[in-house]
Each structure stands twice: as structure tokens, then as C-alpha cells.
Amino acid sequence: MDQPAADDPRWATSGGTPETGRFYACDDNPQLWIYVANGEAAPPDPAELAQQAFGAVQLTTPTVQLAPAPPAKSYVGLDTWMWMPLGQWAPLTNTVTAGATSVTVTIEPRWVTWNMGPGSKVCYDAGRVWKVGQMPPGSTTSCSYKYTRVSDFQPNGAWPVSAAITWRVNWTCAGNCLAAAGSLGEVDGPAGTANLVVGERQSVNVLPDEKRKS
């Protein structure tokens, strides 16, 4: 980048001269200039540090929870509840420092994609826990799936179920920063898995007494 003129007051403010160092401008704030003396490393690219910080984070693998809970069956037409432990639906952070530059990534859950076998469902929270024997009549959840097909002809007679969180990765920079903040976008995490047997309830027709006698 072009350097300020020798009589530019920024040199005096920095304590340097055109002969002793150079300036670097902040990408998202052109008014912010960082002086680096000759022989010293230029400020690192904060986006690259953010990638390093993100790469060191182990994204959460959801623990798949279902109601009815395997090995119990679910049934065609029944709302199958899905959830994960609430503590798994939580932001993750990590910081990487290089010289006078520190970058922190914040990784926040946005949604979870439940692949239920014949279809899928996207939920925007951890789901509601089904507590056996403790749910009042009419209880509902934000995350459920209704099967329309049995699992009889699937491998092992069960539908494969998986859940994977999509995360939003943002970063901020402190110290000597060429940019104050940015984003690495949305990233899919690893999937937790389970298998669920889905059957079909059989109805029994009971004839009235007069028809049974005929």
C-alpha cells in the first residue's frame, strides 16, 4: 500500500519515519493505520487466524433422543419427538494469538437437521424432552416427525435417524488488527445417529350383536 508522505503527522504519532518502518491500513476501517518497524512481522490476516481458531474446535455431535425411545417402536401417524441434551445446544469459542493480534471465534448453533429415513425435519432449538409418565395431556414440541411408512423393508427393519447441527461462525479481533470482525459463514457439524423401528397399528373391527348373529 502507498505510504504517507514524510511530513504526515502519523509518522510523528507512531514514533517512526519512512526509513524505520511502514504503515498497514485496517481493511474495514481505512482511518486506522498500524505502524510496524522494519524487521518486525506485518500484522497477520485475522481471517486466517480465525480459520486456525475454528479448526481447533471440536463441534458437538448431537446425542439423538427419541420418543418413543428405541428399542420401543414408533408408529405410522404418531408424532415421534426428537431432541438432544440442552447442553449440546450451546455456543463454542476459541482464541488464537499471533504476536500482538488475537482473534476469537464464536460458534453458535443455528438449526439442526433431523434425517428420519424417508424424510427430514429442520428444528431451531434442542427440542423438548419427553419425560415418561410426567407429560400432561396435550403436550407439544417444536421438533417432531410423523412417519407415513413402516420400516419393515429397511435394513435391520429400522429407519436410520441422524441429527446434525448447522453452526454460524463469527470472529472478532483484538490488538493489531487489519480487520475488527468477520464471519466464516455457516458450517455443518458431525451427525449423531440412531435406528428406529416404525410399525403400523392394526385396527380391529367389532361387529354389532345383531350382525354377528346373522
C-alpha positions as CSV (number, residue, x, y, z in Angstrom):
1,M,0.0,0.0,0.0
2,D,1.1,3.6,-0.5
3,Q,2.8,5.1,2.5
4,P,2.0,8.5,4.0
5,A,4.2,11.4,3.0
6,A,7.3,12.0,5.1
7,D,5.7,15.1,6.7
8,D,2.4,13.3,7.5
9,P,1.7,13.6,11.3
10,R,1.0,9.9,11.5
11,W,4.8,9.3,11.5
12,A,5.3,11.5,14.5
13,T,2.4,9.9,16.3
14,S,3.8,6.4,15.7
15,G,7.4,7.4,16.7
16,G,8.7,6.1,13.3
17,T,9.8,7.5,10.0
18,P,9.6,6.3,6.4
19,E,13.1,4.9,6.9
20,T,12.3,2.9,10.1
21,G,9.1,1.2,9.2
22,R,5.8,1.2,7.3
23,F,2.1,1.5,7.9
24,Y,-0.7,-1.0,7.3
25,A,-4.3,0.1,7.0
26,C,-7.2,-1.8,8.6
27,D,-9.4,-3.4,5.9
28,D,-12.7,-2.4,7.5
29,N,-11.5,1.0,8.9
30,P,-9.3,2.9,6.4
31,Q,-8.8,5.6,9.0
32,L,-7.0,3.1,11.3
33,W,-3.3,2.7,10.5
34,I,-0.9,0.3,12.2
35,Y,2.8,1.1,12.3
36,V,5.3,-1.8,12.0
37,A,9.0,-1.2,12.4
38,N,11.5,-2.6,10.0
39,G,12.4,-6.2,10.8
40,E,9.1,-6.8,12.6
41,A,6.4,-9.1,11.2
42,A,3.4,-7.5,9.5
43,P,0.1,-7.9,11.3
44,P,-1.4,-11.3,10.4
45,D,-4.5,-11.7,8.4
46,P,-7.2,-12.1,11.1
47,A,-9.4,-14.2,8.9
48,E,-6.6,-16.8,8.7
49,L,-6.2,-16.7,12.5
50,A,-10.0,-17.2,12.7
51,Q,-9.7,-20.3,10.5
52,Q,-7.0,-21.6,12.8
53,A,-9.1,-21.0,15.9
54,F,-12.1,-22.7,14.3
55,G,-10.1,-25.6,13.1
56,A,-9.1,-26.4,16.7
57,V,-12.7,-26.6,17.9
58,Q,-14.5,-30.0,18.2
59,L,-18.0,-29.3,17.0
60,T,-20.7,-31.0,19.1
61,T,-22.1,-34.3,17.9
62,P,-25.8,-34.5,19.0
63,T,-26.9,-37.3,21.2
64,V,-30.0,-38.4,19.4
65,Q,-33.0,-38.8,21.8
66,L,-36.4,-40.0,20.5
67,A,-39.8,-40.7,22.0
68,P,-40.9,-43.5,21.6
69,A,-37.3,-44.4,22.6
70,P,-35.6,-47.3,20.9
71,P,-35.8,-50.3,21.1
72,A,-39.5,-49.4,21.5
73,K,-41.4,-48.9,18.3
74,S,-42.9,-45.7,16.8
75,Y,-45.9,-46.0,14.6
76,V,-47.2,-44.6,11.3
77,G,-49.3,-41.4,12.1
78,L,-47.8,-40.9,15.5
79,D,-45.7,-37.8,16.4
80,T,-42.2,-39.0,17.1
81,W,-40.4,-36.5,19.4
82,M,-36.8,-35.6,18.7
83,W,-34.4,-33.8,21.0
84,M,-30.8,-33.6,22.2
85,P,-29.4,-32.7,25.6
86,L,-29.8,-28.9,26.1
87,G,-26.2,-28.5,27.0
88,Q,-25.3,-29.6,23.4
89,W,-27.2,-26.6,22.0
90,A,-24.7,-24.1,23.2
91,P,-22.1,-21.6,21.7
92,L,-18.5,-22.6,21.4
93,T,-15.5,-20.3,21.5
94,N,-11.7,-20.4,20.9
95,T,-9.0,-17.8,20.7
96,V,-5.7,-17.8,18.7
97,T,-2.9,-15.2,19.3
98,A,-0.1,-14.3,17.0
99,G,2.2,-11.5,18.2
100,A,0.0,-8.6,19.2
101,T,-3.0,-9.9,17.4
102,S,-5.7,-12.1,19.0
103,V,-8.7,-13.5,17.2
104,T,-11.7,-15.1,18.9
105,V,-14.2,-17.3,17.1
106,T,-17.7,-17.6,18.4
107,I,-19.6,-20.7,17.0
108,E,-23.3,-20.6,17.6
109,P,-25.9,-23.3,16.8
110,R,-28.5,-22.1,14.2
111,W,-30.5,-25.2,13.4
112,V,-30.4,-29.0,13.5
113,T,-31.3,-31.2,10.6
114,W,-33.0,-34.4,11.6
115,N,-32.8,-37.1,8.8
116,M,-35.6,-39.5,9.8
117,G,-35.1,-42.0,6.9
118,P,-38.0,-41.4,4.5
119,G,-37.9,-37.6,5.2
120,S,-36.3,-34.9,7.2
121,K,-37.2,-32.1,9.7
122,V,-35.3,-28.9,10.5
123,C,-35.6,-27.7,14.1
124,Y,-34.3,-24.4,15.5
125,D,-33.7,-25.5,19.1
126,A,-32.6,-28.6,21.0
127,G,-36.2,-29.9,21.1
128,R,-38.3,-30.7,24.2
129,V,-37.5,-33.6,26.4
130,W,-40.2,-36.3,26.7
131,K,-40.4,-37.4,30.3
132,V,-42.1,-40.8,30.6
133,G,-45.1,-40.6,32.9
134,Q,-44.7,-36.8,33.5
135,M,-46.1,-35.2,30.4
136,P,-49.5,-33.5,30.8
137,P,-52.2,-34.3,28.2
138,G,-51.9,-32.3,25.0
139,S,-48.1,-31.8,25.4
140,T,-46.5,-30.5,22.2
141,T,-43.0,-30.0,20.9
142,S,-41.3,-27.8,18.3
143,C,-39.5,-30.8,17.0
144,S,-41.4,-33.9,15.9
145,Y,-41.8,-36.1,12.9
146,K,-44.8,-38.2,11.7
147,Y,-44.0,-41.3,9.8
148,T,-46.2,-42.4,6.8
149,R,-44.3,-45.6,6.1
150,V,-43.3,-48.6,8.2
151,S,-39.7,-49.7,8.5
152,D,-40.3,-53.4,7.7
153,F,-38.3,-53.4,4.5
154,Q,-35.4,-51.4,5.7
155,P,-32.0,-53.0,6.7
156,N,-32.5,-54.4,10.2
157,G,-36.1,-53.5,10.0
158,A,-35.5,-49.9,11.2
159,W,-35.2,-46.4,9.8
160,P,-31.8,-44.8,10.2
161,V,-32.1,-41.5,12.1
162,S,-29.4,-38.8,12.3
163,A,-29.1,-35.2,13.7
164,A,-26.5,-32.6,12.7
165,I,-26.2,-29.0,13.9
166,T,-25.5,-26.2,11.5
167,W,-23.3,-23.6,13.1
168,R,-22.7,-19.9,12.4
169,V,-19.0,-18.9,12.8
170,N,-18.2,-15.3,13.6
171,W,-14.9,-13.8,14.7
172,T,-13.5,-10.7,16.4
173,C,-10.0,-9.3,16.5
174,A,-8.2,-7.5,19.3
175,G,-4.8,-5.8,19.3
176,N,-3.1,-5.1,16.0
177,C,-5.9,-5.9,13.6
178,L,-6.2,-5.4,9.9
179,A,-10.0,-6.1,10.4
180,A,-12.1,-5.8,13.5
181,A,-14.5,-8.6,12.8
182,G,-15.8,-11.0,10.2
183,S,-17.6,-14.3,9.5
184,L,-16.6,-17.7,8.3
185,G,-20.2,-18.4,7.4
186,E,-22.3,-21.5,8.3
187,V,-20.8,-24.9,8.9
188,D,-22.4,-28.3,9.3
189,G,-21.2,-30.3,12.3
190,P,-21.0,-34.1,12.7
191,A,-24.1,-36.2,12.9
192,G,-25.3,-38.3,15.8
193,T,-27.2,-41.4,14.8
194,A,-29.8,-43.9,15.9
195,N,-32.2,-46.5,14.5
196,L,-36.0,-46.5,15.0
197,V,-38.4,-49.3,14.2
198,V,-41.7,-47.9,12.8
199,G,-44.8,-50.2,12.7
200,E,-48.4,-49.8,11.9
201,R,-51.2,-50.2,14.4
202,Q,-53.8,-52.8,13.4
203,S,-57.4,-51.8,13.9
204,V,-59.9,-54.4,15.0
205,N,-63.5,-54.1,13.7
206,V,-66.1,-55.3,16.2
207,L,-69.5,-56.1,14.7
208,P,-72.7,-55.2,16.5
209,D,-74.5,-58.1,18.2
210,E,-77.3,-58.3,15.5
211,K,-74.8,-58.6,12.7
212,R,-72.8,-61.3,14.5
213,K,-75.9,-63.4,14.9
214,S,-76.9,-63.2,11.3
